[in-house]
């Protein structure tokens, strides 16, 4: 039954008792009309008191409605728990990460004795830190943060003084590190205070609950006033009836009856007040407990109610609200944890990018700058004010093109080539030598989650080392030729020396026989035959040695002078193989030269000799395990129109698919520590593509064969 209906029934009962008393007095006290008027006046006062009682009850229900509004405010306050302090916490954490990066850069510069060189970069990072710290200070709302902010300002003065001494060569890093640790700890405390501010907002809602409690106490006071009013009604009625008792004996029975009626009315009023108290106060107290739990974030207790009045509707609404808050708080907590994890990850990624030894540029899909590091600015010669986040990449490319690293005549080409990457969205890798002598490796890649990522590495020293290694590799190949020729020449020359000694002894014998007169025709005929055979064999061996020397001389001169001249590739390959014969002679590796004598081409013979030498050395080392395995090498030279096609193939171990696209990379080798430098095929690739102006094709089947193929053409004809 609704509360308002219960109140109406209570007042209706009181009205019935009052009307009954008046009707009984008018019929029973006809003889005491004048006194009845007095009693009627008293009765009017009683009615006035009853009206006052009704007003008090109305005020009680107004307080109930105020309590409901305060409860709604408390719930609304609980919904806004996580919306306020996050910005100050974010800036404080960013300042903390900035200072950690500064401290590490200062330590690294102190360790590397490069404080003067890193001074500008450290000061710029320090300005960024001060900006984030200023933002955090202006947005701070947590109690206690102001004390640590003052402490940080004092520590910053001490830190800057220690840093200046350290940069000037008079300071001690340990003193600076002690101040840095205090600064980082103070920043961490501010982050914790700001995070706790959300909890303080929740606690603030308890004030609202206390206000609701005071309203409840007002309701209790109103109930007491209802009881007091009932007492007044009783007193007034009793006074009226006591006044009439002394005037007429006939009124005694009426007075007694009126007392009974008055008592019944009083008891009824008390019962009505108690009924109102028991029906209103317990559910209000329960609503107070529920609202307090919701304000504190305690949403685990289930709200149940079987009431069918307004309080039942209130409890059901609170239950729905509790479920919504529980769901929202769970989702908000998950989002908060995810955001904190992402912030930590972003900070780690930013620190890692900043400390990379290469330049990094990250560009979004709308072609604006997302991220860059100091190394990129150093390599391109950029100043702090010349590049900034959200900068259009077109403006950045134009700014770089105006730097001294790009020649004025090549600026338009530089801009066009750079923009092609963002238009075609194709990954690239290239080497560029700047006008200041720096050689860089530039690589561009597409990353779905970011957009475009460009890395720039300074490889000047690497290129110098690589060129030195290439020269060493060439000299090593020439050394192999020398050793092979020396070994091959040793046999024919040794045979020639032996035969000449034998002929010398034969001449001495014939001379002695001639002088002694014992020389006969048969002996002289035998001597002539030995001389003919000996001189023929000496001529053959010396001719072989001469050809070997000539082949070695031509190949070594070609490799040393590196000049254009016409050659037959097939015949030249014979000379190279003749020079390398000694290296493969002790092995079971058989070299086959196939094809036909091609038309002479005007090319660089030294490059051809180096290519064949590196191919054979690579097969010896990798395909046939340092010459321990038996196998075949097939070199095929064929005429294809005006070109000469050279195909090199061996049936050794082959190259796995994982390594097939890396064979021409510099310093890539599977025999590290076993004689391989990783430059043999890299030199071959550069000679074919850059020196001989051709293209190289290759393939491999592991355990079956490996092959390389390229076409040679007249270089002079190509230039014209």
C-alpha positions as MATLAB code, in Angstrom:
seq = 'XXXXXXXXXXXXXXXXXXXXXXXXXXXXXXXXXXXXXXXXXXXXXXXXXXXXXXXXXXXXXXXXXXXXXXXXXXXXXXXXXXXXXXXXXXXXXXXXXXXXXXXXXXXXXXXXXXXXXXXXXXXXXXXXXXXXXXXXXXXXXXXXXXXXXXXXXXXXXXXXXXXXXXXXXXXXXXXXXXXXXXXXXXXXXXXXXXXXXXXXXXXXXXXXXXXXXXXXXXXXXXXXXXXXXXXXXXXXXXXXXXXXXXXXXXXXXXXXXXXXXXXXXXXXXXXXXXXXXXXXXXXXXXXXXXXXXXXXXXXXXXXXXXXXXXXXXXXXXXXXXXXXXXXXXXXXXXXXXXXXXXXXXXXXXXXXXXXXXXXXXXXXXXXXXXXXXXXXXXXXXXXXXXXXXXXXXXXXXXXXXXXXXXXXXXXXXXXXXXXXXXXXXXXXXXXXXXXXXXXXXXXXXXXXXXXXXXXXXXXXXXXXXXXXXXXXXXXXXXXXXXXXXXXXXXXXXXXXXXXXXXXXXXXXXXXXXXXXXXXXXXXXXXXXXXXXXXXXXXXXXXXXXXXXXXXXXXXXXXXXXXXXXXXXXXXXXXXXXXXXXXXXXXXXXXXXXXXXXXXXXXXXXXXXXXXXXXXXXXXXXXXXXXXXXXXXXXXXXXXXXXXXXXXXXXXXXXXXXXXXXXXXXXXXXXXXXXXXXXXXXXXXXXXXXXXXXXXXXXXXXXXXXXXXXXXXXXXXXXXX';
ca = [
       0.000    0.000    0.000;
       1.470    3.458   -0.871;
       2.620    5.648    2.028;
       0.334    8.508    1.089;
      -2.678    6.184    1.324;
      -1.603    5.026    4.793;
      -1.413    8.660    5.936;
      -4.862    9.402    4.502;
      -6.380    6.430    6.327;
      -4.750    7.537    9.610;
      -6.203   11.017    9.376;
      -9.591    9.580    8.377;
      -9.689    7.475   11.570;
      -8.842   10.522   13.694;
     -11.614   12.513   11.998;
     -14.199    9.792   12.711;
     -13.379    9.748   16.421;
     -13.589   13.544   16.620;
     -16.953   13.684   14.823;
     -18.343   10.938   17.069;
     -17.346   12.857   20.188;
     -19.042   16.073   18.945;
     -22.261   14.283   17.910;
     -22.508   12.478   21.268;
     -22.020   15.752   23.222;
     -24.758   17.609   21.268;
     -27.371   14.918   21.967;
     -26.457   14.148   25.592;
     -25.707   17.683   26.882;
     -28.728   19.647   25.619;
     -29.141   21.196   29.048;
     -25.592   22.502   29.156;
     -25.468   24.221   25.768;
     -23.452   27.146   27.035;
     -20.773   24.850   28.430;
     -20.847   22.846   25.239;
     -19.856   26.021   23.358;
     -16.787   26.238   25.552;
     -16.096   22.580   24.825;
     -16.566   23.290   21.118;
     -13.972   26.049   21.365;
     -11.582   23.602   22.942;
     -12.438   21.145   20.208;
     -11.528   23.764   17.585;
      -8.136   24.079   19.237;
      -7.742   20.326   19.015;
      -8.550   20.496   15.295;
      -5.918   23.203   14.875;
      -3.372   20.958   16.569;
      -4.307   18.117   14.250;
      -3.770   20.409   11.227;
      -0.341   21.315   12.638;
       0.361   17.608   12.997;
      -0.501   17.122    9.312;
       1.833   19.934    8.333;
       4.621   18.293   10.309;
       3.982   15.050    8.500;
       4.092   16.886    5.139;
       7.438   18.375    6.113;
       8.617   14.863    6.941;
       7.832   13.664    3.451;
       9.516   16.751    1.957;
      12.644   15.696    3.840;
      12.308   12.236    2.353;
      12.241   13.739   -1.109;
      15.320   15.849   -0.317;
      17.079   12.685    0.826;
      16.252   11.014   -2.486;
      17.741   13.987   -4.365;
      20.924   13.876   -2.236;
      21.245   10.159   -2.904;
      20.980   10.836   -6.642;
      23.708   13.488   -6.340;
      25.956   11.007   -4.503;
      25.499    8.448   -7.250;
      26.196   11.077   -9.928;
      29.347   12.069   -8.034;
      30.494    8.409   -7.959;
      30.126    8.216  -11.738;
      32.679   11.038  -12.201;
      35.440    9.320  -10.157;
      38.060    8.946  -12.900;
      37.455   12.118  -14.965;
      39.470   14.738  -13.029;
      43.110   14.092  -12.008;
      44.470   12.141  -14.994;
      45.889   15.085  -16.940;
      48.204   16.239  -14.146;
      49.383   12.645  -13.603;
      50.140   12.245  -17.360;
      52.303   15.384  -17.540;
      54.147   14.432  -14.334;
      54.922   10.981  -15.752;
      56.107   12.554  -19.068;
      58.423   14.896  -17.100;
      59.759   11.903  -15.153;
      60.519    9.985  -18.384;
      62.179   13.103  -19.878;
      64.446   13.511  -16.839;
      65.435    9.798  -16.889;
      66.450   10.238  -20.571;
      68.457   13.406  -19.681;
      70.225   11.672  -16.801;
      71.157    8.690  -19.005;
      72.425   10.978  -21.802;
      74.504   12.964  -19.269;
      75.945    9.770  -17.790;
      76.775    8.411  -21.257;
      78.443   11.709  -22.299;
      80.419   11.780  -19.018;
      81.484    8.165  -19.531;
      82.479    8.811  -23.165;
      84.118   12.162  -22.244;
      81.868   13.950  -24.704;
      80.071   16.390  -22.402;
      80.860   19.402  -24.596;
      79.514   17.671  -27.703;
      76.285   16.573  -25.977;
      75.696   19.877  -24.127;
      73.283   21.356  -26.691;
      71.191   18.170  -27.017;
      70.998   17.756  -23.212;
      69.902   21.409  -22.770;
      67.153   20.967  -25.395;
      65.849   17.835  -23.678;
      65.988   19.742  -20.358;
      63.776   22.518  -21.839;
      61.209   19.860  -22.857;
      61.335   18.467  -19.306;
      60.744   21.934  -17.794;
      57.742   22.452  -20.116;
      56.101   19.153  -19.089;
      56.881   19.848  -15.414;
      55.256   23.305  -15.689;
      52.118   21.747  -17.241;
      51.970   19.168  -14.425;
      52.364   21.917  -11.768;
      49.533   24.042  -13.219;
      47.144   21.047  -13.421;
      47.988   19.506  -10.054;
      45.015   19.023   -7.725;
      46.356   16.418   -5.295;
      46.934   17.406   -1.675;
      50.666   17.135   -0.944;
      51.848   17.572   -4.543;
      52.658   21.265   -3.958;
      55.202   20.320   -1.266;
      57.051   17.995   -3.654;
      56.829   20.532   -6.479;
      58.641   23.065   -4.266;
      61.186   20.396   -3.386;
      61.767   19.639   -7.092;
      62.351   23.319   -7.866;
      65.007   23.494   -5.146;
      66.618   20.269   -6.366;
      66.592   21.533   -9.956;
      68.670   24.563   -8.939;
      71.191   22.278   -7.259;
      71.118   19.861  -10.243;
      71.781   22.643  -12.770;
      74.694   23.917  -10.697;
      76.221   20.415  -10.479;
      75.613   19.866  -14.228;
      77.384   23.125  -15.152;
      80.355   22.146  -12.993;
      80.420   18.711  -14.615;
      80.292   20.142  -18.164;
      83.069   22.576  -17.195;
      85.248   19.656  -16.137;
      85.178   20.490  -12.405;
      82.255   18.466  -11.156;
      81.669   14.909   -9.968;
      78.958   12.762  -11.608;
      78.257   10.918   -8.320;
      77.027   14.162   -6.707;
      74.865   14.881   -9.731;
      73.502   11.303   -9.699;
      72.428   11.708   -6.035;
      70.401   14.846   -6.902;
      68.966   13.079   -9.985;
      67.726   10.173   -7.873;
      65.930   12.581   -5.492;
      64.326   14.386   -8.448;
      63.095   11.148  -10.031;
      61.730    9.940   -6.668;
      59.911   13.264   -6.104;
      58.354   13.109   -9.606;
      57.235    9.515   -8.941;
      55.588   10.678   -5.675;
      53.662   13.405   -7.534;
      52.422   10.780  -10.030;
      51.196    8.636   -7.115;
      49.495   11.616   -5.415;
      47.648   12.586   -8.586;
      46.555    8.978   -9.088;
      45.222    8.987   -5.517;
      43.267   12.167   -6.207;
      40.580   10.069   -7.888;
      40.103    8.192   -4.642;
      39.824   11.514   -2.768;
      37.000   12.523   -5.084;
      35.194    9.341   -4.070;
      35.693   10.192   -0.401;
      34.225   13.622   -1.071;
      30.912   11.980   -1.814;
      30.749   10.904    1.840;
      29.952   14.538    2.726;
      26.815   14.214    0.654;
      25.874   11.049    2.532;
      26.390   12.857    5.841;
      24.042   15.575    4.632;
      21.452   12.892    3.851;
      21.939   11.549    7.382;
      21.170   14.985    8.843;
      18.006   15.079    6.753;
      17.077   11.705    8.279;
      17.616   13.157   11.774;
      15.243   15.981   10.774;
      12.678   13.321    9.860;
      13.113   11.771   13.296;
      12.652   15.201   14.890;
       9.483   15.710   12.862;
       8.173   12.386   14.122;
       8.823   13.503   17.688;
       6.910   16.708   16.990;
       3.986   14.578   15.767;
       4.027   12.725   19.091;
       4.236   16.010   20.997;
       1.275   17.362   19.015;
      -0.713   14.293   19.956;
       0.080   15.075   23.625;
      -1.175   18.620   23.147;
      -4.409   17.289   21.654;
      -4.855   15.053   24.684;
      -4.224   17.876   27.165;
      -6.600   20.254   25.443;
      -9.413   17.713   25.353;
      -8.922   16.833   29.030;
      -9.046   20.491   30.083;
     -12.290   20.985   28.174;
     -13.981   18.053   29.813;
     -12.728   18.964   33.317;
     -14.306   22.415   32.924;
     -17.745   20.986   32.156;
     -17.659   18.351   34.966;
     -18.094   20.958   37.710;
     -21.186   22.518   36.065;
     -23.451   19.530   35.609;
     -23.705   16.075   37.071;
     -25.338   14.927   33.896;
     -22.081   15.659   32.035;
     -20.077   13.135   34.045;
     -20.972   10.249   31.829;
     -20.294   12.382   28.746;
     -16.962   13.462   30.182;
     -16.046    9.883   30.849;
     -17.090    9.006   27.357;
     -15.087   11.944   25.956;
     -12.034   10.830   27.957;
     -12.333    7.413   26.452;
     -12.762    8.896   22.979;
      -9.888   11.307   23.596;
      -7.680    8.466   24.825;
      -8.590    6.367   21.851;
      -7.791    9.318   19.543;
      -4.456    9.880   21.266;
      -3.586    6.208   21.114;
      -4.660    6.154   17.465;
      -2.462    9.167   16.710;
       0.472    7.514   18.458;
      -0.176    4.309   16.569;
      -0.380    6.207   13.293;
       2.903    8.039   14.113;
       4.605    4.774   15.089;
       3.299    3.110   11.952;
       4.706    5.987    9.886;
       8.031    5.757   11.745;
       8.370    1.991   11.207;
       7.384    2.296    7.560;
       9.677    5.240    6.724;
      12.761    5.159    8.984;
      13.995    1.549    8.265;
      13.826    1.904    4.465;
      15.449    5.352    4.692;
      18.271    3.887    6.799;
      18.652    1.088    4.298;
      18.718    3.607    1.434;
      21.404    5.536    3.372;
      23.562    2.373    3.684;
      23.126    1.537   -0.022;
      24.017    5.092   -1.081;
      27.095    5.051    1.192;
      28.279    1.749   -0.317;
      27.792    3.063   -3.852;
      29.670    6.284   -3.027;
      32.622    4.262   -1.619;
      32.708    2.059   -4.704;
      31.478   -1.032   -2.781;
      29.139   -2.540   -5.370;
      29.395   -6.201   -4.367;
      26.313   -6.323   -2.103;
      23.134   -7.164   -3.987;
      20.044   -4.953   -3.416;
      16.814   -6.906   -2.897;
      13.330   -5.557   -2.055;
       9.823   -7.051   -2.124;
       8.082   -3.798   -1.210;
       5.479   -2.540   -3.656;
       5.374    1.096   -2.482;
       7.575    4.118   -3.390;
      10.498    2.738   -1.370;
      10.293   -0.492   -3.359;
      10.557    1.548   -6.562;
      13.509    3.453   -5.061;
      15.352    0.227   -4.152;
      14.740   -1.256   -7.600;
      16.071    1.932   -9.219;
      19.130    1.778   -6.936;
      19.667   -1.847   -7.917;
      19.601   -0.930  -11.632;
      21.909    1.996  -10.949;
      24.299   -0.250   -8.969;
      24.461   -2.693  -11.869;
      25.153    0.116  -14.351;
      27.835    1.597  -12.091;
      29.446   -1.812  -11.566;
      29.568   -2.401  -15.320;
      30.842    1.128  -16.045;
      33.478    0.994  -13.291;
      34.714   -2.380  -14.542;
      34.984   -1.035  -18.074;
      36.622    2.204  -16.852;
      39.129    0.248  -14.745;
      40.027   -1.919  -17.723;
      40.399    1.147  -19.948;
      42.499    2.894  -17.290;
      44.851   -0.084  -16.947;
      45.103   -0.367  -20.730;
      45.825    3.358  -21.042;
      48.501    3.171  -18.338;
      50.112    0.180  -20.076;
      50.046    2.010  -23.408;
      51.553    5.128  -21.849;
      54.363    3.064  -20.313;
      54.968    1.285  -23.632;
      55.004    4.574  -25.556;
      57.513    6.006  -23.071;
      59.761    2.960  -23.479;
      59.506    3.110  -27.285;
      60.273    6.849  -27.328;
      63.317    6.348  -25.087;
      64.526    3.456  -27.246;
      64.095    5.456  -30.487;
      65.918    8.448  -29.002;
      68.886    6.272  -27.957;
      69.220    4.395  -31.253;
      72.618    4.921  -32.955;
      70.836    5.616  -36.269;
      68.485    8.328  -37.473;
      64.761    7.435  -37.329;
      61.817    9.234  -38.966;
      58.204    8.066  -38.516;
      55.553    9.513  -40.855;
      51.784    8.961  -40.523;
      49.484    7.869  -43.336;
      48.386   11.505  -43.820;
      52.051   12.342  -44.589;
      52.838   14.306  -41.427;
      55.802   13.772  -39.092;
      55.015   11.570  -36.087;
      58.407   10.988  -34.457;
      62.104   11.641  -35.055;
      65.285   11.449  -32.999;
      68.397   13.545  -32.496;
      70.567   11.320  -34.700;
      68.326   12.063  -37.697;
      68.666   15.802  -37.083;
      72.456   15.464  -36.728;
      72.879   13.449  -39.956;
      70.710   15.862  -41.967;
      72.087   18.980  -40.216;
      68.653   20.066  -38.966;
      68.070   22.584  -36.176;
      65.450   22.170  -33.429;
      63.144   24.829  -34.892;
      63.301   23.356  -38.418;
      61.415   20.147  -37.620;
      58.422   19.519  -35.377;
      55.633   16.932  -34.873;
      52.694   17.149  -37.324;
      54.993   18.844  -39.839;
      54.055   17.967  -43.462;
      56.683   15.588  -44.809;
      56.885   17.640  -48.039;
      58.145   20.639  -46.045;
      60.672   18.438  -44.209;
      62.065   17.068  -47.509;
      62.379   20.582  -48.923;
      64.143   21.738  -45.741;
      66.646   18.863  -45.983;
      67.249   19.567  -49.679;
      68.405   23.092  -48.785;
      71.132   21.761  -46.472;
      74.795   21.616  -47.592;
      74.613   17.814  -47.730;
      72.673   18.074  -51.042;
      74.220   19.749  -54.054;
      72.230   22.625  -55.499;
      72.066   20.928  -58.905;
      70.565   17.768  -57.351;
      67.908   19.346  -55.105;
      64.941   18.819  -57.437;
      65.960   15.209  -58.039;
      66.404   14.654  -54.295;
      62.894   16.006  -53.572;
      61.278   13.930  -56.343;
      63.017   10.675  -55.339;
      62.089   11.203  -51.678;
      58.410   11.847  -52.481;
      58.215    8.776  -54.742;
      58.538    6.537  -51.669;
      55.409    8.040  -50.088;
      53.482    7.949  -53.380;
      54.337    4.410  -54.497;
      54.343    2.987  -50.931;
      57.118    0.561  -51.826;
      59.998   -0.248  -49.484;
      63.467    0.792  -50.624;
      67.146    0.663  -49.633;
      69.856    2.884  -51.057;
      73.244    4.366  -50.271;
      73.789    8.093  -50.655;
      77.027   10.046  -50.380;
      76.396   13.559  -49.117;
      78.314   16.551  -50.366;
      80.168   16.729  -47.019;
      81.717   13.288  -47.641;
      79.378   11.324  -45.347;
      77.985    8.076  -46.764;
      74.616    6.954  -45.364;
      72.420    3.903  -45.781;
      68.758    4.975  -46.163;
      65.946    2.429  -45.846;
      62.204    3.025  -46.075;
      59.529    0.570  -44.945;
      55.733    0.524  -44.703;
      54.312   -0.242  -41.220;
      50.524   -0.675  -41.056;
      50.141    0.513  -37.447;
      52.276    3.655  -38.020;
      52.560    4.552  -41.700;
      56.099    5.059  -42.995;
      59.391    4.422  -41.164;
      62.687    5.729  -42.582;
      66.077    4.865  -41.041;
      69.343    6.664  -41.856;
      72.669    5.051  -40.843;
      76.124    6.605  -41.122;
      78.201    3.959  -42.944;
      81.151    6.156  -43.913;
      83.661    4.136  -41.897;
      82.006    0.894  -42.962;
      82.377    1.819  -46.643;
      86.045    2.706  -46.129;
      86.639   -0.597  -44.366;
      84.723   -2.407  -47.102;
      86.870   -0.843  -49.847;
      90.006   -1.825  -47.937;
      88.699   -5.384  -47.611;
      87.908   -5.483  -51.327;
      91.484   -4.507  -52.114;
      92.748   -7.175  -49.702;
      90.482   -9.703  -51.401;
      91.860   -8.723  -54.815;
      95.443   -9.042  -53.588;
      94.583  -12.435  -52.085;
      93.273  -13.571  -55.476;
      96.424  -12.271  -57.122;
      98.471  -14.134  -54.525;
      96.661  -17.353  -55.419;
      97.588  -16.755  -59.063;
     101.238  -16.246  -58.107;
     101.313  -19.410  -56.002;
      99.603  -21.431  -58.741;
     101.865  -20.189  -61.511;
     104.981  -20.737  -59.383;
     103.884  -24.324  -58.755;
     103.033  -24.941  -62.406;
     106.257  -23.395  -63.728;
     108.365  -25.442  -61.327;
     107.709  -28.721  -63.205;
     108.634  -27.733  -66.822;
     111.602  -25.646  -65.693;
     112.813  -28.480  -63.451;
     112.551  -30.929  -66.355;
     114.432  -28.484  -68.611;
     117.252  -28.154  -66.065;
     117.482  -31.954  -65.705;
     117.546  -32.517  -69.478;
     120.146  -29.783  -70.033;
     122.378  -31.390  -67.370;
     121.972  -34.769  -69.078;
     122.871  -33.303  -72.474;
     125.863  -31.522  -70.961;
     127.201  -34.849  -69.657;
     126.605  -36.479  -73.080;
     128.548  -33.689  -74.818;
     131.467  -34.114  -72.406;
     131.521  -37.871  -73.047;
     131.527  -37.436  -76.857;
     134.198  -34.744  -76.599;
     136.450  -37.035  -74.552;
     135.942  -39.892  -77.040;
     136.673  -37.531  -79.937;
     139.873  -36.248  -78.355;
     141.034  -39.765  -77.492;
     140.169  -41.074  -80.977;
     137.800  -43.672  -79.549;
     134.644  -42.055  -80.990;
     132.805  -44.381  -83.296;
     130.075  -43.754  -85.803;
     127.488  -45.689  -83.789;
     128.327  -43.728  -80.631;
     128.138  -40.429  -82.483;
     124.804  -41.435  -84.034;
     123.473  -42.277  -80.571;
     124.712  -38.897  -79.287;
     122.905  -37.067  -82.086;
     119.647  -38.907  -81.258;
     119.902  -38.009  -77.558;
     120.619  -34.399  -78.439;
     117.580  -34.230  -80.730;
     115.246  -35.776  -78.121;
     116.691  -33.660  -75.299;
     116.460  -30.361  -77.140;
     112.894  -31.189  -78.233;
     111.813  -31.961  -74.651;
     113.610  -28.850  -73.344;
     111.852  -26.748  -75.983;
     108.437  -28.231  -75.030;
     108.918  -27.607  -71.271;
     110.286  -24.110  -71.784;
     107.379  -23.382  -74.134;
     104.913  -24.568  -71.463;
     106.656  -22.402  -68.848;
     106.582  -19.463  -71.238;
     102.857  -19.858  -71.834;
     102.237  -20.040  -68.080;
     104.330  -16.942  -67.488;
     102.572  -15.126  -70.320;
      99.120  -16.101  -68.975;
     100.042  -15.014  -65.454;
     101.617  -11.825  -66.727;
      98.546  -10.905  -68.749;
      96.062  -11.741  -65.981;
      98.075   -9.971  -63.260;
      98.597   -6.902  -65.435;
      94.876   -6.773  -66.242;
      93.969   -6.935  -62.581;
      96.513   -4.282  -61.683;
      96.008   -1.783  -64.525;
      92.254   -2.344  -64.945;
      92.174   -1.029  -68.538;
      89.811   -1.656  -71.433;
      91.120   -3.923  -74.195;
      89.594   -6.433  -76.650;
      89.683  -10.085  -75.534;
      88.071  -13.412  -76.362;
      86.286  -14.375  -73.143;
      86.767  -18.093  -73.851;
      90.534  -17.775  -74.423;
      90.898  -15.477  -71.443;
      89.051  -17.994  -69.272;
      91.620  -20.599  -70.375;
      94.439  -18.327  -69.165;
      92.739  -17.790  -65.786;
      92.097  -21.537  -65.320;
      95.699  -22.282  -66.281;
      96.884  -19.903  -63.555;
      94.609  -21.533  -60.941;
      95.336  -25.127  -61.983;
      97.760  -25.695  -59.098;
      95.076  -24.895  -56.448;
      92.723  -27.609  -57.717;
      95.342  -30.164  -58.839;
      95.595  -31.955  -55.420;
      91.765  -32.227  -55.179;
      89.129  -34.313  -56.919;
      87.432  -31.206  -58.264;
      87.294  -31.247  -62.076;
      86.931  -27.940  -63.945;
      85.262  -28.044  -67.377;
      85.468  -25.146  -69.822;
      82.804  -25.514  -72.483;
      81.435  -23.490  -75.349;
      82.971  -21.799  -78.339;
      85.528  -19.132  -79.063;
      83.514  -15.941  -79.003;
      83.972  -12.662  -80.814;
      86.477  -10.331  -79.125;
      84.837   -7.734  -76.867;
      86.312   -4.503  -75.561;
      85.852   -4.931  -71.819;
      87.832   -4.924  -68.583;
      89.758   -8.251  -68.563;
      90.860   -7.787  -64.966;
      87.199   -7.776  -63.868;
      86.574  -11.072  -65.730;
      89.660  -12.641  -64.077;
      88.527  -11.449  -60.630;
      84.985  -12.787  -61.176;
      86.167  -16.266  -62.266;
      88.761  -16.396  -59.449;
      86.142  -15.486  -56.821;
      83.637  -18.011  -58.237;
      86.225  -20.827  -58.122;
      87.431  -19.834  -54.640;
      83.823  -19.741  -53.400;
      83.155  -23.235  -54.822;
      86.408  -24.567  -53.346;
      85.588  -23.162  -49.872;
      81.813  -23.614  -49.614;
      80.544  -26.041  -52.261;
      83.325  -28.634  -51.837;
      84.265  -28.050  -48.166;
      87.795  -26.658  -48.639;
      88.501  -29.102  -51.490;
      87.706  -32.186  -49.377;
      84.766  -33.243  -51.538;
      84.833  -34.412  -55.150;
      82.798  -32.545  -57.710;
      82.574  -30.709  -60.998;
      82.724  -27.074  -62.031;
      81.335  -26.193  -65.461;
      82.119  -22.840  -67.102;
      80.185  -22.316  -70.316;
      80.919  -19.471  -72.763;
      78.421  -18.966  -75.611;
      77.805  -16.284  -78.226;
      74.307  -14.710  -78.012;
      74.022  -12.116  -80.790;
      76.515   -9.359  -80.061;
      76.893  -10.507  -76.464;
      78.900  -13.254  -74.806;
      77.041  -15.221  -72.127;
      79.039  -16.714  -69.273;
      77.468  -19.391  -67.075;
      79.230  -20.746  -63.995;
      77.855  -23.870  -62.264;
      79.031  -26.387  -59.648;
      77.417  -29.546  -58.221;
      78.432  -28.918  -54.607;
      76.357  -28.427  -51.431;
      74.216  -25.623  -52.839;
      72.714  -22.623  -51.018;
      69.682  -22.883  -48.733;
      66.609  -20.829  -49.601;
      67.017  -18.740  -46.427;
      70.450  -17.500  -47.611;
      69.788  -17.248  -51.360;
      68.881  -13.542  -51.297;
      71.837  -12.649  -49.050;
      74.741  -14.110  -51.053;
      75.744  -10.710  -52.481;
      75.478   -8.823  -49.162;
      78.838   -7.524  -47.893;
      80.415   -9.570  -45.081;
      77.774  -12.294  -45.305;
      79.376  -15.745  -45.050;
      78.545  -19.165  -43.621;
      82.262  -19.857  -43.068;
      83.001  -17.144  -40.502;
      86.244  -18.179  -38.804;
      86.791  -20.861  -41.445;
      88.444  -18.724  -44.116;
      85.411  -16.818  -45.430;
      85.321  -13.002  -45.408;
      81.863  -12.517  -46.908;
      83.202  -10.249  -49.681;
      83.836  -12.686  -52.574;
      80.379  -12.664  -54.168;
      79.819   -9.039  -53.117;
      82.852   -8.097  -55.243;
      81.496  -10.248  -58.101;
      78.144   -8.420  -57.971;
      79.784   -4.956  -58.026;
      82.121   -5.931  -60.909;
      79.272   -7.333  -63.046;
      76.799   -4.502  -62.373;
      79.028   -1.450  -62.018;
      82.229   -2.335  -63.920;
      80.892   -4.468  -66.756;
      77.466   -2.729  -66.926;
      75.499   -5.964  -66.900;
      73.078   -7.932  -64.722;
      73.700  -11.149  -62.838;
      71.246  -14.033  -62.459;
      71.621  -16.852  -59.986;
      69.893  -19.864  -58.477;
      70.533  -22.929  -56.337;
      69.065  -26.292  -55.391;
      70.498  -27.452  -52.014;
      72.545  -30.615  -52.466;
      72.283  -30.449  -56.284;
      73.865  -27.367  -57.848;
      74.487  -23.608  -57.720;
      74.714  -21.425  -60.831;
      75.467  -17.825  -61.829;
      74.959  -16.270  -65.268;
      75.707  -12.872  -66.840;
      76.089  -11.354  -70.310;
      79.131   -9.377  -71.504;
      78.990   -6.720  -74.190;
      81.243   -4.139  -75.778;
      81.414   -1.382  -73.151;
      82.596    1.295  -75.568;
      79.747    0.456  -77.955;
      77.310    0.788  -75.078;
      78.658    4.211  -74.098;
      78.244    5.568  -77.629;
];
